[in-house]
Amino acid sequence: MLKATEVFNQWAQVGKDKGMELNHTKSVEDMLNFSLREKYSIGKDFNFLDLGCGNGWVVQKIAEDRLCYESIGIDGADKMIKNAKKKDPVNEYIIADINSYQPEKKFDLIHSMEVLYYLDDPKRIIKNIYNSWIEINGRLIIGIDLYFENQESHTWEESVGTEMKMFKESEWISFFELAGFREIKSWRSNKQKDWAGTLVVTGKK
């Protein structure tokens, strides 16, 4: 099997990152709307990190929000970052191994769509985010399409050719709980007749 970053580099080269953006738009907008409602209720400027930013489309979208003073993307696939920087020379994009990365600053809002199950140990990463990446009262929000209750996703590891970690919805929630997050919520976004929807899990520090 290939490393996930190798797969994503291949996708970036053939333009598949644009298809990922299109396919994830509805779920991501739902996640961002939830997060931004909270930020506007607080009325305080915030900084933002997109964990596994791909071609940077979410970073750019949030950078346009009047309360966002800094929007940063991180990804382990260097060709995805190259596409992001070409498309958006204004915001910051970081090439790094998410499994071991330690940011120089903390963030008020961290977003991740379709990334964590590719990592070596998602439970450890969520704990690390809580400890070192996120500000007090900051929010982590993740979207997951590959999870046990989504039957369609069970063949993806074989078809894509890279390792993926399969967990139940209850297990993803427990990762947040064990890390220390509070006010944890979960729901299925963009659920359809033949699609279980994106599993969204979020919590505050």
Stockholm file with secondary structure:
# STOCKHOLM 1.0

chainA/1-205         MLKATEVFNQWAQVGKDKGMELNHTKSVEDMLNFSLREKYSIGKDFNFLDLGCGNGWVVQKIAEDRLCYESIGIDGADKMIKNAKKKDPVNEYIIADINSYQPEKKFDLIHSMEVLYYLDDPKRIIKNIYNSWIEINGRLIIGIDLYFENQESHTWEESVGTEMKMFKESEWISFFELAGFREIKSWRSNKQKDWAGTLVVTGKK
#=GR chainA/1-205 SS CBCHHHHHHHHHHHTHHHHHHHHHHHHHHHHHHHHHHHHHHHTCCEEEEEETCTTSHHHHHHHTSTTEEEEEEEESCHHHHHHHHHHCSSSEEEECCTTTCCCSSCEEEEEEESCGGGSSCHHHHHHHIIIIIEEEEEEEEEEESCCTTCGGGGGHHHHHTBCCCCCCHHHHHHHHHHHTCEEEEEEEESCBTTBCCEEEEEEEC
#=GC SS_cons         CBCHHHHHHHHHHHTHHHHHHHHHHHHHHHHHHHHHHHHHHHTCCEEEEEETCTTSHHHHHHHTSTTEEEEEEEESCHHHHHHHHHHCSSSEEEECCTTTCCCSSCEEEEEEESCGGGSSCHHHHHHHIIIIIEEEEEEEEEEESCCTTCGGGGGHHHHHTBCCCCCCHHHHHHHHHHHTCEEEEEEEESCBTTBCCEEEEEEEC
//
